[in-house]
Amino acid sequence: MLINFFYTLRAAKLRVSVTEYLSLLEALRAGVIDDEGGPSVERFYFLARMALVKDETHFDKFDRAFAAYFKGVELLTDFTQDVPLDWLRKTLELELTPEQKAEIEKMGWDELMETLKKRFEEQKERHEGGNKMIGTGGTSPFGAYGYNPQGIRIGQASGRNKSAVKVWDQRAFKDYDDTKELGTRNIKLALRRLRRFAREGAADELDLDDTIHSTAANAGLLDIKMVPERHNKVKVLLLMDVGGTMDEHIHRVEELFSAAKTEFKHLEFYYFHNCVYDFMWKNNRRRYSEKFATQDLIRKYNRDYKLVFVGDATMSPYEIVQPGGSVEYNNEEPGAVWLQRLTSAFPKFAWINPEPQGVWQYRQSIAVVQQLMNQRMFPLTLAGLEGAMRLLSK
């Protein structure tokens, strides 16, 4: 069985050697993951990752390959059943005309969740090309490789229509690289509009003019004068969307992140996915074990911090306005509530959107976020960054 798993990892561009594969088999034979309840998929996942993945930056590739092969990784909703792999086997992808898409009705939030529970109770076999059951290549709101204006994506590696309300697979995201070399200094120059210099801290820099003046006044005896080094005193709280549709913008966001870490001495950053809820994180590989409560961050940082969101704001509107609307877990309060709390706590705020400005009008979620941001949304372009920095510096 595991030989196909080995080939799946190799197909996912993971450099897994035969020696590492044999080490994994040896660990399994030795009962490393056995306990009173027997081995589990979760324990096998951690053992396989430890044995086969040499670089932490490849964890996301491994997660996707593991989910594609085993199907049944820990579910992200409250439902307890696993979706059988056979139900989601891809044999076709549905292509519809715009007129046909317009005829397909979408469910409301409550109806969508209640209907999914009923499908689990009713369905006993694989379905393909239908409009009701969990399957593939149809117009059902549950499944993969089909089309529905809003539904729950199950067993599909990435979104094609960007309209899923929830996503079944647990995904590991990768941190943005803050050491990335910039191809241009223009982003740094745009960010410098926000700088405000002041001399603070220990006096460890020579003040040449004052030293000359004091030495002359001291009858030629050297009188050295020191002053604190000049630093940019502006404080920035940077909140970055990561994963999902943001994968398309990784390069540009990394450039922005790298420039921000260079330009701002007082920079604090956190990650979120799609919309801000009751917690954020600083390390994507430990985002479930090392959470930072959003309310604690509001208390921790003073009102003089400039709040900057970076995200494409492309999601289901339910993720913003509906309790339980997050694609990853059942949040008790809507994302809109947390966005309002953050913008109230930090009066100087702006949202940087890497999506082309020409598509903003076609994304309902972007319009909702723009309204919550009081229209303080700017494109991730040099002109957009300059506009955001001018606004924050007022």
N, C-alpha and C positions, 0 to 999 in steps of 0.2 A: 504493500500500500504506500509506503513512504518513498519509494523510488520516484513515483509521479510527483510527490511533494517536492523532492529534490529538483526535478526538472522544471517545476513551476517556479521555484526560486531563481533558477538560472535564466528562465525566460523573462523574469522581472528585472534582469540586469544586475542580480546580486552575485558577487564573486564567491560562490560557495564551492569549496573543494571536496573531492571524494574523501579525503582524510577527515575533514570536519564532519561530513555526513556519517562516516563510520564511527566517529567519536560519539555522535548523537545516538546511534543505534546501541553502542556499548553502554551508554548511560541508561538507556531504556531497559536493556537486559539486566542491568544492575539494580533496577527498581528505584532509581533516584527520585522519581516523582510519585511513587506509591505511598499510600497511607491507608488508614482504616477504611476509607470509602473508595479506595482504588484510584487509579490515575484519572485526571480530568483534562479537558481541553485547555483550560486556563494554565494548569501547571505545565502541560506540554508546550504551550506557547512560550512561556518564559525559559524553559529548558532549551527549546529549539533556537530561540533568539540568542541566548547566551553562547550556544555551541556554534552557530552558523554565521552570525553577523559580527564582523570585526570592527565596524565603524558605526558610531552612534548616528551619524548623518544618514545611514541607510535604514534606520528603524521604520521610517514611513513606508519605504518600498516593501520591507518585510511584512508589515501589517497588512498592506493591500494584497500581497501574494497569499498570506496566510488566510485572510478572509475569503479570497476567491477560491481557495482550495477546500477549506474545511467548512465554510458557511455555517455559522452557528456560534460565532464569537458572541460575547456577552451582549444581550439586547439593551437598547437604549430607551425603551419605553417600559411601561409597567406590565406588559404582557409576558407570560412565563413560557409560552411555547416557542420552540425553534422552528424556523421556516425550512422545510426539507430542501436540500440542494437541487433535487430533481425538478422541483416546481420552478426553479429560476434558470434552468439550462437555456442558454441563448441559441436559438436557431434562426431567428429573424429579428429585424428591427422595423418598426412601423413608420412609414412615411405618409403623412397626410397633407392634403392641400389646405391652404388657409381657410377655404370655405368649410371643409370638413372639420377642421379644428374649432371653428366658431360654433359648430352645432353641438359640440360636446359640453355638457353641463358640468359645473364643478360643485362639490358639496361644501356646506359650511363646516366650521371646525368641529362642533359637537357631533354632527352627523357623520363626518369622516372618521372620527375616533370610535364611535359606537358601531359603525358598519364594519371596521376592521376587526373588532372583537367578534362580531357575528360570523365573519368569513373564517376566522380560526375555528369556530365551532362547527361550521358547515362543511368546509372544504376537506376532502380526503385524497385528492389526486392532483396531478399537474394540469395546469390550464395554459393555453396559448392563444393569443389573438382575440381574447374576449373583452367584455366591458364590465365584468362583475368581480370575478375571483382574483386571488393572488396569482400572478403569472407573468408572462413575457409577451412582448410584441402586440399588445392590445391597447384599448382605451380605458382599462380599469385604473382606478386611482391607487392600486396597490401592486407593486412589482417593478419590472425593469424593462428597458428597451422598447417601450411603447410611448404613448402620449396621453397626458391628461393635464388640464390647466392647473391643477394643484392636487397633490397626493402624497403618499409616503413611498419614498424610493427604497426598494429592497433588492439587494444583490446586484447592484450596478456600481462599477468602480468610480464613475464620476457623473456629474449632472450634464445633460445635453440641452434641456430646455430651461434650466434654472428656475423651476417652479415647484419643487418639492417642499412640502410643509415639514416633514421629518425625514431623517435618513437613518436606516436601520443599523448600518455597520459602525462600530466604534473605530475612529480614525486617530492616528498619531500625527501631529503636525510638527513641522520643523521650525526651529527658531530662525529669525532673520539674521543674516550675517552682518554684524556691525563693523567688521574689518574690511569689507569689500572696497577695493580700489575704485574710485570714481573715474569715469572717462572724461569728465569735465568738471571744472570748478564752479560752474554756474549755479548749481544747487546750493553750494556753500555761500556763494555771494548773495543769493536770494534770502537765505536764512539770517544773514548778518544784519538785515534790516531790523531784527528784533533785539540786537545786542545793546546792552547798557553797561558801560564799564564803571568800576569803582575800585578803590584801593582798600582791601580788607585783609585781615589776618596779620601774620608776623611780618615785621619789617626786615625783609631779607633781600631787598633790591637797592642798589646804590642810587642815591639822588645826587647826580653830578652837580647840578646848578647850586643846590643848597650847600653841598660840600665845599665848593669854591668860595661861596659867599662867607661861610662860617670860618674857613681857613684864613681868608683875608682879614676878617674881623678879629681873628685870634693871633694877630701879629705874625702870620706865616706858619704857625704851628698847625699841623694837619688835624682837621676836625671832620671826621667822616660822618656823613648823615645817611641814614637808611630809611627807606619807605616800603610799605607793603606792595606786593606785586599787583598790577592791574588785572582784574578778572571781569569776565562778563557776569554780572550779578543776576541776570534774568533766570528765573526758574521755570522749567518746562515739565509738565506731566504728559507723557506721550502714551496714548492707548491705541494699540494696533490690532486690527482684524487679521486673523491668520487662518489658513486652511480653506477648503472648498473653492469657491469662485476666486478667492484671493490668490490662488496658485498661479493664475494667469499674469499677475502683477508683481511676482516676487522680485524680479530684477530691479524694477524701479523703486519699490519700497525699500529694498536693501540699500540702494543708493541714498535715499532720503534718510534712512536710519543711520547709516555711516556718517553722513554729513552732519546730522544733528548731534551725534556723540562727539564730533570734533568741535563744533561751534559752541555748544552749551555745556559749561562746567557743571551746572546744577540741572541734570537731566534724570528723571525717573521714568521708567517705561514698564508697561504691562501689556499682556495679550488678552484678547477676547475672540470669540468666534461669532461672526455675523452681527450680533447686537450685545450690548453690555447688560449683564444681569447681576445677580447678587454676589458673584465672585469673579476674579480674574487670576492670572498666573504670570510668572516671569520665565518659566522654563517649560517649553511645550512637551518635552519628554516626561515631565513630572506634573502635568497640569491637573491630574486627578488627586495626587498625593500632596501637592504643595499649593494650596489655594490661598488667595488673599481676599478676604471679604471686602466688597466694594464700600460698604459703610465704614469699615476701618480705614480705608484709604482716604475717604472724605474727611475723617477726623484727623488723620495723620498729617496731611499736607495743608499748608496755609492758603488763604484766598489769593495770595500774591502769585501763586503758580499759574502759568499760562497752560490751559488745557487744550491739547491737540489730539483729535481722533484721526486715524488713518484707516479707511475702509471703503469698500466699493458700495456699501449700503444696498447690496443686491441680495434679496432674500424674500421669503414669503412675508407679506404684511402681518400675518399672525404672529411672527417672531417678535414683532415690535409692540403689538397692541393686545395680545391675548395671553392670559396666564396659562402656563404649560405650552406656550407656543415655540419654545426653543427646539431646534432639530435634535438636540442631544439629550435633554432631560426635561423633567416637568417643573419648570420654574414657577414659583408661587406668585410672583408679581411680573407684570409685563415689562419688556425692555424699555418702553416709553417712560415708565415711572423712574427707572434708574438713570436714563438720560437726562430727565428733568432734574433729578437730585444732583447729578454731577454738574450740570450747567448752572444750577443755583449756587452750588458751593464754590465754583470757580467762574466768576463773572467774565473773565477774558478767555473765550473759547472759540475754536474753529474746527471744521471737519474738512480733511483733505481726501478727495475721492480720485483713485487712479483710473476709474472708468472714463472713457471718452465723454466729454460733456454733451455731445450730440445724441447720446442714447439715454440721457437722464430722464427725458420727458416720457420715455416708454416704459420706465420701471416704476411701478406704484410704490414700492418700498422706498425708493430714493426720494420721492415726493413727500412721503411721511417723515423721513429723517430730516429733510430740508426744513419742514415746518417746525419740527422739534428743535432744530438748531437755529431757529429764527433767520433762515436763509443764509446762514454763515457757512455755506459749503463751497469749497473751491476745488478746481481740478488740479491733479498732480502734474502741472506744467510750470515752467518758470514764471509765467505771468500769474498763474494761480497762486504759487507760493509767495510771490511778492505781495499779492493782494491780501493773503492771509496774514503775513507778517506785519503789514501796515495796520491791519485791523487790530491785531494783538498788541501792538506797540502804543496804541492810543490810550 
